[in-house]
Amino acid sequence: MPSAPRKRRSTLDHELIAGSRAHYEDAGYYTATYRRRIDDVQYYVTLATQSGGPVLEYGVGNGRVALPVARHGVSLTGVDHSRAMLTDLRARLGREPPEVRRRVHLRQGDMRSVRLQKRFPLVICPFNAVLHLYTRRDVERFLARAREHLLPGGRLVVDLSMPSLADLLRDPRHAYRAPRFRHATTGELVRYSERYDYDSIRQILFVTTEFSPEGHPQDSWIVPLSHRQFFPQEWEMLLHYNGFSVDAVHGDFYGGELTRTSDVMVWHARSRP
């Protein structure tokens, strides 16, 4: 069950480990939850086809972006830390035509350290994957790897959520409930709630999701998620001081301007010589 607001720092590293992995252990639930999130998929498919490929995707997951890119004729190498998501992606690839399977290459590993000995005209990191980079050193290591994998003139494209002050200011003792639904993996009707706890020193938002099966709440379980909160000027400086120049930043997946009401930031950057 959800814990009381955290006070001691000694256990937080364990929370970060859990918060960066647990959300990706159930590929079926992940697929069902984000099946309607398609605007970013089309955005990255367009970028990939324009680049001509091959594409490097950090946080490839179970192929939400990678499979459509490959279906459009572009080769893609995907890196992900989650064995469960990559296992599901390999199963999904098995149901694709041979030409699509041949275009997708997978590597399990940490995006801060994986070296592929290959360069790409386009490196992408979609859907908040960079929010699992919790420290400045984490970001520096990731951006160093991204630079190593870019061809001269190549682009790094990253999207991350705009910090929401409403979420950051929520009372961690309060459970925010949502309508019940049928869980994609268990098939059970479950009640669903979330708790938010923001560590303002480290700028990390801890979200604890509780699933309570209808009729037998004693079998409830929780899934933690930890997201570093990067503000726009902060992310721009991180890019700048790690050797990148910003080409553009959008506030949606249609090329719109970043505004104070945007809920996403899409950054286009190139490595400086």
C-alpha positions in Angstrom: 0.0 0.0 0.0 1.2 3.6 -0.5 3.7 4.7 2.1 3.6 7.9 4.1 5.5 10.9 2.8 9.3 10.2 2.7 11.5 12.0 5.2 14.7 10.1 5.2 17.1 10.2 2.3 18.8 6.9 2.9 16.1 4.9 1.1 15.6 7.2 -1.8 18.1 5.5 -4.1 16.2 2.3 -3.8 13.0 4.2 -4.7 14.8 5.6 -7.8 15.7 2.1 -8.9 12.2 0.9 -8.5 10.7 4.0 -9.9 12.8 3.7 -13.1 11.9 0.0 -13.8 8.6 -1.0 -12.3 6.4 0.9 -14.8 8.0 -1.1 -17.6 7.7 -4.6 -16.2 4.2 -5.2 -17.5 4.3 -4.8 -21.3 0.7 -5.7 -21.8 -0.5 -3.0 -19.4 1.9 -0.5 -20.9 0.6 -1.1 -24.4 -3.0 -0.8 -23.4 -2.4 2.4 -21.4 -0.6 4.2 -24.2 -2.4 2.8 -27.2 -4.1 6.1 -27.9 -0.9 8.1 -27.7 -0.2 8.4 -31.5 0.7 12.0 -32.2 4.3 11.5 -31.1 4.5 8.3 -33.1 3.7 10.1 -36.4 6.1 12.9 -35.4 9.0 10.5 -35.1 8.0 8.5 -38.2 8.2 11.7 -40.2 11.6 12.6 -38.8 12.9 9.1 -39.4 11.8 9.0 -43.0 13.1 12.5 -43.6 16.5 11.5 -42.2 16.7 8.4 -44.5 17.9 6.4 -41.5 19.3 4.5 -39.8 17.8 5.8 -36.6 19.0 5.2 -33.0 16.2 5.2 -30.4 16.9 5.4 -26.7 14.1 3.9 -24.6 12.8 1.8 -27.4 10.5 -0.1 -25.0 8.2 -2.6 -26.7 8.3 -0.8 -30.0 5.5 1.8 -29.8 7.6 4.2 -32.0 10.2 1.7 -33.5 7.7 -0.6 -35.2 5.9 2.2 -37.2 9.3 3.6 -38.2 10.4 0.2 -39.5 7.1 -0.3 -41.3 7.9 2.9 -43.1 11.1 1.4 -44.5 13.6 2.9 -42.1 16.2 0.8 -40.2 16.3 1.4 -36.4 18.5 0.4 -33.6 16.8 0.4 -30.2 18.4 0.6 -26.8 16.4 -0.1 -23.6 17.2 -1.1 -20.0 14.0 -3.2 -19.6 14.3 -6.9 -20.4 10.5 -7.3 -20.1 9.8 -4.6 -22.7 12.5 -5.9 -25.1 11.1 -9.5 -24.8 7.7 -8.2 -25.7 9.1 -6.2 -28.7 10.9 -9.3 -30.0 7.6 -11.2 -29.8 5.8 -8.5 -31.7 8.6 -8.4 -34.3 8.0 -12.1 -34.8 4.5 -11.2 -36.1 5.9 -8.7 -38.6 6.9 -9.3 -42.2 10.5 -10.4 -42.7 11.5 -7.0 -44.2 10.3 -5.2 -41.1 12.1 -7.6 -38.8 15.3 -7.1 -40.7 15.2 -3.3 -40.1 15.0 -3.5 -36.3 18.1 -4.2 -34.1 17.9 -4.3 -30.4 20.4 -3.8 -27.5 19.6 -4.2 -23.8 21.6 -1.7 -21.8 21.8 1.7 -20.1 21.6 4.7 -22.3 24.3 6.4 -20.2 26.9 3.8 -21.1 26.0 1.7 -24.2 28.4 2.2 -27.1 27.4 0.8 -30.5 30.5 1.7 -32.6 28.1 3.2 -35.2 26.8 6.7 -36.1 23.4 7.8 -37.1 21.9 10.9 -38.8 19.0 10.9 -36.2 19.1 9.9 -32.5 15.8 10.1 -30.7 14.7 9.7 -27.1 10.9 9.8 -27.0 8.3 9.9 -24.3 10.0 11.1 -21.1 12.8 8.5 -21.2 15.3 11.3 -20.2 13.2 11.9 -17.0 15.0 8.8 -15.6 18.2 10.7 -15.7 18.1 11.9 -12.1 21.4 13.8 -11.7 23.6 16.2 -13.7 26.1 13.4 -14.1 23.4 11.1 -15.5 22.5 13.7 -18.1 26.1 14.4 -19.0 26.8 10.7 -19.6 23.7 10.3 -21.7 24.5 13.3 -23.9 28.1 12.2 -24.3 26.8 8.8 -25.7 24.3 10.6 -27.9 27.1 12.8 -29.4 29.3 9.7 -30.0 26.5 8.2 -32.0 25.6 11.2 -34.2 26.9 11.6 -37.7 28.3 15.1 -38.4 25.3 17.3 -38.8 23.0 14.7 -37.3 20.1 15.6 -35.0 19.2 14.6 -31.4 15.5 14.8 -30.8 14.1 14.4 -27.3 10.7 15.0 -25.9 9.9 15.5 -22.2 7.0 16.7 -20.2 6.8 20.2 -19.0 6.8 20.3 -15.2 3.3 20.8 -13.9 3.1 22.9 -10.7 -0.3 21.4 -10.0 1.3 18.0 -9.8 4.4 19.1 -7.9 2.2 20.8 -5.2 -0.1 17.9 -4.6 -0.5 16.5 -1.1 1.4 13.2 -0.9 -1.1 12.0 1.7 -4.0 12.3 -0.7 -5.0 9.5 -3.2 -6.2 10.9 -6.5 -8.7 8.3 -7.7 -9.7 7.5 -11.3 -12.6 5.4 -12.7 -12.2 1.7 -12.4 -11.2 -0.3 -15.4 -10.4 -3.8 -16.5 -6.7 -4.5 -16.3 -5.1 -5.5 -19.6 -2.9 -8.3 -18.0 -4.9 -9.7 -15.1 -8.3 -9.2 -16.7 -9.7 -8.1 -13.4 -11.8 -5.1 -12.7 -9.6 -2.8 -10.7 -9.9 0.5 -8.8 -7.0 2.9 -9.6 -5.5 5.8 -7.7 -2.3 7.8 -7.7 -0.3 9.7 -5.1 2.3 12.4 -5.9 5.3 13.3 -3.7 7.7 15.9 -5.0 11.3 16.1 -3.8 12.0 19.8 -4.4 15.7 19.5 -3.6 16.5 16.9 -6.3 13.5 17.9 -8.5 12.2 14.3 -8.6 8.5 13.6 -8.7 7.5 10.2 -7.2 4.2 8.8 -8.4 2.8 5.8 -6.6 0.0 4.0 -8.5 -2.3 1.7 -6.6 -4.3 -1.1 -8.2 -7.1 -2.6 -6.1 -9.0 -5.5 -7.6 -12.8 -5.2 -7.2 -14.1 -7.4 -4.5 -10.7 -8.4 -3.0 -8.7 -5.3 -2.1 -6.4 -7.4 0.0 -4.7 -8.3 -3.2 -3.9 -4.7 -4.1 -0.5 -3.8 -5.5 1.4 -0.6 -6.2 3.7 0.5 -9.1 6.2 3.3 -8.4 7.4 5.8 -11.0 10.1 8.4 -10.5 10.5 11.3 -12.9 13.2 14.0 -12.8 11.6 17.4 -13.5 13.5 19.5 -16.0 12.5 23.1 -16.6 12.9 24.6 -20.1 15.8 26.9 -19.4 17.5 24.2 -17.4 17.3 21.6 -20.2 18.6 24.2 -22.7 21.6 24.9 -20.5 22.3 21.2 -20.1 22.4 20.8 -23.9 24.6 23.9 -24.3 27.2 22.9 -21.7 27.4 19.4 -23.1 28.2 20.4 -26.6 24.9 20.8 -28.3 23.2 23.7 -30.2 19.5 23.9 -30.2 17.9 24.0 -33.6 14.3 24.2 -32.4 12.0 23.5 -29.5 8.3 22.7 -30.0 5.4 22.7 -27.5 3.5 19.9 -29.3 4.0 17.2 -31.9 2.8 19.5 -34.7 5.6 22.0 -34.7 3.8 24.4 -32.5 5.6 27.0 -30.3 6.6 26.2 -26.8 4.3 28.3 -24.5 3.5 28.5 -20.8 0.5 26.2 -21.4 2.4 23.5 -23.3 2.5 20.1 -21.5 5.4 18.8 -23.6 8.8 20.1 -24.8 10.3 18.6 -28.0 13.9 19.6 -28.4 15.9 19.4 -31.6 19.7 19.8 -31.2 22.9 19.2 -33.1 26.4 18.5 -31.8 28.7 21.4 -32.0 32.1 20.8 -33.7 
